[in-house]
């Protein structure tokens, strides 16, 4: 199994020249990105869930063994606030099915104002078919309880580890047979980059927590100025130095 390293999104205009060749048409950015990385987190789906045909078009640009994680629509997480999940989860699954075997995990990011409700979370997770990977990123401190941890573990749902400012923003629970990490903002320069010390700390935590038989997904969300790309390449190098398999050309910038 492997550590899949990528970025949260790929359609950033300030990545031109920093990552994308200057004359490369924007419609070709995804296929270029997929030639360098093995995974991407589609966070645009959070703001507006694309139709299945759009996912199918993206799939056509992706190589075998590429994984596109999909951030669940804010209609489910922020408007419905996990209530009545059947319809929004069904719509999400139907649309993302267009990715076929390129579909990675789903990310369910909760609003920072949503207090813990283990029963509500369980009801939402139970709408996803068995075997579908779901990572949950709570952002209110009331979620850090044994009951919440059990809800996740019973469903093999990963607690999304999150970093902000070079420090963990979540408990470092292992609740699933696989892992998911999001790095939002580092403290190195140029901002919002991560420095080597922070990247080494996170690579070490992954290596210590998950066996080599587990898949782990790592996404850099510090997109400004191409920081996410640079940090993802470096993180891939560090994981490989620990003997981990990192698919794609990560580290070969």
C-alpha positions as a Markdown table, in Angstrom:
| # | Residue | x | y | z |
|---|---|---|---|---|
| 1 | Unk | 0.0 | 0.0 | 0.0 |
| 2 | Unk | 1.1 | 3.6 | -0.3 |
| 3 | Unk | 1.2 | 7.2 | 0.8 |
| 4 | Unk | -0.6 | 9.3 | -1.7 |
| 5 | Unk | 0.6 | 12.9 | -1.7 |
| 6 | Unk | -1.1 | 15.8 | -3.5 |
| 7 | Unk | -2.7 | 19.2 | -3.1 |
| 8 | Unk | -6.2 | 20.5 | -2.3 |
| 9 | Unk | -7.3 | 21.5 | -5.8 |
| 10 | Unk | -5.4 | 22.1 | -9.0 |
| 11 | Unk | -7.0 | 25.2 | -10.6 |
| 12 | Unk | -5.0 | 28.1 | -9.2 |
| 13 | Unk | -4.0 | 30.8 | -11.5 |
| 14 | Unk | -0.9 | 31.8 | -9.5 |
| 15 | Unk | 0.5 | 28.3 | -10.1 |
| 16 | Unk | 1.2 | 29.3 | -13.7 |
| 17 | Unk | 4.9 | 29.5 | -14.2 |
| 18 | Unk | 5.3 | 28.3 | -10.6 |
| 19 | Unk | 4.1 | 24.8 | -11.5 |
| 20 | Unk | 2.2 | 24.9 | -14.9 |
| 21 | Unk | 4.1 | 25.8 | -18.0 |
| 22 | Unk | 3.2 | 29.4 | -19.0 |
| 23 | Unk | 1.7 | 28.4 | -22.4 |
| 24 | Unk | -0.2 | 25.4 | -21.1 |
| 25 | Unk | -3.9 | 25.8 | -21.7 |
| 26 | Unk | -6.0 | 25.6 | -18.5 |
| 27 | Unk | -8.0 | 22.7 | -19.9 |
| 28 | Unk | -4.8 | 20.7 | -19.8 |
| 29 | Unk | -3.9 | 21.5 | -16.2 |
| 30 | Unk | -5.4 | 18.4 | -14.7 |
| 31 | Unk | -3.7 | 16.0 | -17.0 |
| 32 | Unk | -0.4 | 17.8 | -16.4 |
| 33 | Unk | -1.0 | 17.7 | -12.6 |
| 34 | Unk | -1.7 | 14.0 | -12.8 |
| 35 | Unk | 1.7 | 13.5 | -14.5 |
| 36 | Unk | 3.4 | 14.7 | -11.4 |
| 37 | Unk | 1.1 | 13.6 | -8.6 |
| 38 | Unk | -0.9 | 10.4 | -7.8 |
| 39 | Unk | -3.8 | 12.2 | -6.1 |
| 40 | Unk | -5.7 | 15.4 | -5.8 |
| 41 | Unk | -8.4 | 16.6 | -3.4 |
| 42 | Unk | -11.3 | 18.1 | -5.3 |
| 43 | Unk | -12.4 | 20.8 | -2.9 |
| 44 | Unk | -14.3 | 22.7 | -5.6 |
| 45 | Unk | -17.1 | 20.1 | -5.1 |
| 46 | Unk | -17.7 | 21.6 | -1.7 |
| 47 | Unk | -18.9 | 24.9 | -3.2 |
| 48 | Unk | -20.8 | 23.4 | -6.2 |
| 49 | Unk | -21.2 | 19.7 | -6.8 |
| 50 | Unk | -20.5 | 19.0 | -10.4 |
| 51 | Unk | -22.7 | 16.8 | -12.5 |
| 52 | Unk | -21.6 | 13.2 | -13.2 |
| 53 | Unk | -20.6 | 14.1 | -16.7 |
| 54 | Unk | -18.0 | 16.5 | -15.4 |
| 55 | Unk | -16.5 | 13.8 | -13.2 |
| 56 | Unk | -16.4 | 11.5 | -16.2 |
| 57 | Unk | -14.5 | 14.1 | -18.2 |
| 58 | Unk | -12.0 | 14.5 | -15.4 |
| 59 | Unk | -11.6 | 10.7 | -15.2 |
| 60 | Unk | -10.6 | 10.7 | -18.9 |
| 61 | Unk | -7.7 | 12.9 | -18.0 |
| 62 | Unk | -6.4 | 10.8 | -15.2 |
| 63 | Unk | -4.0 | 7.8 | -15.4 |
| 64 | Unk | -4.6 | 4.4 | -13.9 |
| 65 | Unk | -4.1 | 4.3 | -10.1 |
| 66 | Unk | -4.8 | 8.0 | -9.7 |
| 67 | Unk | -7.1 | 8.9 | -6.8 |
| 68 | Unk | -9.3 | 11.9 | -6.7 |
| 69 | Unk | -10.7 | 12.6 | -3.2 |
| 70 | Unk | -14.0 | 14.5 | -3.2 |
| 71 | Unk | -14.9 | 17.0 | -0.6 |
| 72 | Unk | -18.6 | 16.6 | 0.2 |
| 73 | Unk | -21.0 | 19.4 | -0.7 |
| 74 | Unk | -21.5 | 22.2 | 1.8 |
| 75 | Unk | -25.2 | 21.5 | 1.4 |
| 76 | Unk | -24.7 | 18.3 | 3.4 |
| 77 | Unk | -22.2 | 19.6 | 5.9 |
| 78 | Unk | -22.9 | 23.3 | 6.4 |
| 79 | Unk | -26.6 | 23.9 | 5.3 |
| 80 | Unk | -28.2 | 20.6 | 6.4 |
| 81 | Unk | -25.5 | 20.3 | 9.1 |
| 82 | Unk | -25.7 | 16.5 | 8.7 |
| 83 | Unk | -29.5 | 16.3 | 9.1 |
| 84 | Unk | -31.6 | 14.3 | 6.6 |
| 85 | Unk | -28.4 | 13.0 | 4.9 |
| 86 | Unk | -30.0 | 10.5 | 2.5 |
| 87 | Unk | -30.7 | 12.8 | -0.4 |
| 88 | Unk | -27.5 | 14.8 | -0.4 |
| 89 | Unk | -25.3 | 11.8 | 0.2 |
| 90 | Unk | -27.1 | 9.9 | -2.6 |
| 91 | Unk | -26.6 | 12.9 | -5.0 |
| 92 | Unk | -22.9 | 13.1 | -4.0 |
| 93 | Unk | -22.4 | 9.4 | -4.7 |
| 94 | Unk | -24.2 | 9.5 | -8.0 |
| 95 | Unk | -22.1 | 12.4 | -9.3 |
| 96 | Unk | -18.8 | 11.1 | -8.1 |
| 97 | Unk | -19.5 | 7.7 | -9.6 |
| 98 | Unk | -18.3 | 9.4 | -12.8 |
| 99 | Unk | -14.8 | 9.0 | -11.6 |
| 100 | Unk | -15.1 | 5.2 | -11.7 |
| 101 | Unk | -11.9 | 3.5 | -10.4 |
| 102 | Unk | -10.2 | 6.9 | -10.0 |
| 103 | Unk | -12.5 | 7.8 | -7.1 |
| 104 | Unk | -10.6 | 8.2 | -3.8 |
| 105 | Unk | -12.0 | 9.0 | -0.3 |
| 106 | Unk | -14.7 | 11.5 | 0.4 |
| 107 | Unk | -13.9 | 14.3 | 2.8 |
| 108 | Unk | -16.7 | 15.4 | 5.2 |
| 109 | Unk | -15.5 | 18.8 | 6.7 |
| 110 | Unk | -17.8 | 20.0 | 9.5 |
| 111 | Unk | -18.5 | 23.7 | 10.1 |
| 112 | Unk | -16.6 | 25.2 | 13.1 |
| 113 | Unk | -19.9 | 26.1 | 14.7 |
| 114 | Unk | -21.3 | 22.5 | 14.7 |
| 115 | Unk | -21.0 | 21.0 | 18.1 |
| 116 | Unk | -20.6 | 17.3 | 18.6 |
| 117 | Unk | -23.5 | 15.1 | 17.9 |
| 118 | Unk | -22.3 | 11.5 | 17.6 |
| 119 | Unk | -25.7 | 10.1 | 16.6 |
| 120 | Unk | -26.1 | 12.7 | 13.8 |
| 121 | Unk | -22.6 | 11.8 | 12.5 |
| 122 | Unk | -23.3 | 8.1 | 12.7 |
| 123 | Unk | -26.6 | 8.5 | 10.7 |
| 124 | Unk | -24.7 | 10.4 | 8.0 |
| 125 | Unk | -21.8 | 8.0 | 7.7 |
| 126 | Unk | -24.3 | 5.1 | 7.5 |
| 127 | Unk | -25.6 | 6.5 | 4.3 |
| 128 | Unk | -22.3 | 5.7 | 2.6 |
| 129 | Unk | -22.0 | 2.2 | 1.3 |
| 130 | Unk | -19.7 | -0.2 | 3.0 |
| 131 | Unk | -16.2 | 0.0 | 1.6 |
| 132 | Unk | -16.5 | 3.6 | 0.6 |
| 133 | Unk | -13.8 | 5.6 | 2.4 |
| 134 | Unk | -15.0 | 8.7 | 4.3 |
| 135 | Unk | -12.7 | 11.1 | 6.2 |
| 136 | Unk | -14.3 | 13.4 | 8.7 |
| 137 | Unk | -12.7 | 16.8 | 9.7 |
| 138 | Unk | -14.5 | 18.2 | 12.8 |
| 139 | Unk | -13.6 | 21.7 | 13.7 |
| 140 | Unk | -15.2 | 22.2 | 17.1 |
| 141 | Unk | -13.5 | 21.0 | 20.3 |
| 142 | Unk | -16.6 | 19.2 | 21.6 |
| 143 | Unk | -16.0 | 16.4 | 19.0 |
| 144 | Unk | -12.9 | 15.0 | 20.8 |
| 145 | Unk | -14.7 | 12.4 | 22.9 |
| 146 | Unk | -14.5 | 8.6 | 23.1 |
| 147 | Unk | -18.0 | 8.3 | 21.8 |
| 148 | Unk | -17.1 | 10.2 | 18.6 |
| 149 | Unk | -14.0 | 8.2 | 18.2 |
| 150 | Unk | -16.0 | 5.0 | 18.5 |
| 151 | Unk | -18.5 | 6.2 | 15.8 |
| 152 | Unk | -15.6 | 6.7 | 13.4 |
| 153 | Unk | -13.8 | 3.5 | 14.3 |
| 154 | Unk | -16.9 | 1.3 | 14.0 |
| 155 | Unk | -17.3 | 2.5 | 10.4 |
| 156 | Unk | -13.7 | 2.5 | 9.4 |
| 157 | Unk | -14.0 | 6.3 | 8.8 |
| 158 | Unk | -10.8 | 8.2 | 9.2 |
| 159 | Unk | -10.5 | 11.1 | 11.5 |
| 160 | Unk | -8.9 | 13.7 | 9.2 |
| 161 | Unk | -5.7 | 14.9 | 10.9 |
| 162 | Unk | -5.3 | 18.6 | 10.3 |
| 163 | Unk | -2.5 | 21.0 | 10.7 |
| 164 | Unk | -2.6 | 24.8 | 11.0 |
| 165 | Unk | 0.4 | 26.8 | 11.8 |
| 166 | Unk | 2.7 | 23.8 | 12.0 |
| 167 | Unk | 0.7 | 22.2 | 14.8 |
| 168 | Unk | -1.9 | 19.5 | 15.0 |
| 169 | Unk | -5.4 | 21.0 | 15.1 |
| 170 | Unk | -7.0 | 17.6 | 15.9 |
| 171 | Unk | -6.2 | 14.7 | 18.1 |
| 172 | Unk | -3.9 | 12.2 | 16.4 |
| 173 | Unk | -6.4 | 9.4 | 16.6 |
| 174 | Unk | -6.1 | 6.4 | 14.3 |
| 175 | Unk | -9.8 | 5.4 | 13.7 |
| 176 | Unk | -9.5 | 3.6 | 10.4 |
| 177 | Unk | -7.4 | 1.1 | 8.5 |
| 178 | Unk | -6.3 | 4.1 | 6.4 |
| 179 | Unk | -5.3 | 7.7 | 7.0 |
| 180 | Unk | -6.0 | 11.2 | 5.8 |
| 181 | Unk | -4.0 | 14.4 | 6.6 |
| 182 | Unk | -4.7 | 18.0 | 5.5 |
| 183 | Unk | -2.1 | 20.7 | 6.0 |
| 184 | Unk | -3.7 | 24.1 | 5.8 |
| 185 | Unk | -1.1 | 26.7 | 6.6 |
| 186 | Unk | 2.6 | 26.6 | 7.5 |
| 187 | Unk | 4.7 | 29.2 | 9.3 |
| 188 | Unk | 7.8 | 29.2 | 7.1 |
| 189 | Unk | 8.6 | 31.8 | 4.4 |
| 190 | Unk | 7.3 | 32.6 | 1.9 |
| 191 | Unk | 3.9 | 32.3 | 3.6 |
| 192 | Unk | 2.0 | 30.0 | 3.9 |
| 193 | Unk | 4.8 | 27.4 | 3.3 |
| 194 | Unk | 5.8 | 24.6 | 5.7 |
| 195 | Unk | 9.4 | 24.4 | 6.8 |
| 196 | Unk | 11.4 | 21.1 | 6.8 |
| 197 | Unk | 11.0 | 20.6 | 10.5 |
| 198 | Unk | 7.2 | 20.6 | 10.3 |
| 199 | Unk | 7.2 | 18.3 | 7.2 |
| 200 | Unk | 9.6 | 15.9 | 9.0 |
| 201 | Unk | 7.3 | 15.8 | 12.0 |
| 202 | Unk | 4.3 | 14.9 | 10.0 |
| 203 | Unk | 6.1 | 12.3 | 7.9 |
| 204 | Unk | 7.3 | 10.7 | 11.1 |
| 205 | Unk | 3.8 | 10.7 | 12.6 |
| 206 | Unk | 2.4 | 8.9 | 9.6 |
| 207 | Unk | 5.3 | 6.4 | 9.6 |
| 208 | Unk | 4.8 | 5.7 | 13.3 |
| 209 | Unk | 1.0 | 5.4 | 13.2 |
| 210 | Unk | 0.2 | 3.4 | 10.0 |
| 211 | Unk | 1.8 | 0.2 | 8.9 |
| 212 | Unk | 3.1 | -0.1 | 5.4 |
| 213 | Unk | 0.0 | -2.2 | 4.5 |
| 214 | Unk | -2.2 | 0.9 | 5.0 |
| 215 | Unk | -3.1 | 3.7 | 2.5 |
| 216 | Unk | -2.6 | 7.2 | 3.6 |
| 217 | Unk | -3.7 | 10.4 | 1.8 |
| 218 | Unk | -1.9 | 13.7 | 2.3 |
| 219 | Unk | -3.1 | 17.0 | 0.9 |
| 220 | Unk | -1.6 | 20.4 | 1.1 |
| 221 | Unk | -4.2 | 23.2 | 1.3 |
| 222 | Unk | -1.7 | 26.1 | 1.5 |
| 223 | Unk | -2.2 | 26.8 | -2.2 |
| 224 | Unk | -1.1 | 30.5 | -2.3 |
| 225 | Unk | 2.0 | 31.1 | -4.5 |
| 226 | Unk | 2.5 | 27.4 | -5.2 |
| 227 | Unk | 3.5 | 26.6 | -1.6 |
| 228 | Unk | 1.3 | 23.5 | -1.7 |
| 229 | Unk | 3.1 | 22.1 | -4.7 |
| 230 | Unk | 6.6 | 22.7 | -3.3 |
| 231 | Unk | 5.6 | 21.3 | 0.1 |
| 232 | Unk | 4.0 | 18.2 | -1.5 |
| 233 | Unk | 7.1 | 17.4 | -3.5 |
| 234 | Unk | 9.3 | 17.7 | -0.4 |
| 235 | Unk | 6.9 | 15.6 | 1.6 |
| 236 | Unk | 7.0 | 12.9 | -0.9 |
| 237 | Unk | 10.8 | 12.9 | -0.7 |
| 238 | Unk | 10.7 | 12.6 | 3.1 |
| 239 | Unk | 8.2 | 9.7 | 3.0 |
| 240 | Unk | 10.4 | 7.9 | 0.5 |
| 241 | Unk | 13.4 | 8.4 | 2.7 |
| 242 | Unk | 11.5 | 6.6 | 5.4 |
| 243 | Unk | 11.0 | 3.6 | 3.0 |
| 244 | Unk | 7.4 | 4.4 | 2.1 |
| 245 | Unk | 6.0 | 3.9 | -1.3 |
| 246 | Unk | 4.8 | 7.3 | -2.8 |
| 247 | Unk | 3.2 | 6.8 | -6.2 |
| 248 | Unk | 3.7 | 9.3 | -9.0 |
| 249 | Unk | 6.6 | 11.7 | -9.7 |
| 250 | Unk | 6.3 | 13.5 | -6.3 |
| 251 | Unk | 9.7 | 14.8 | -5.4 |
| 252 | Unk | 10.9 | 15.1 | -8.9 |
| 253 | Unk | 10.2 | 18.8 | -9.5 |
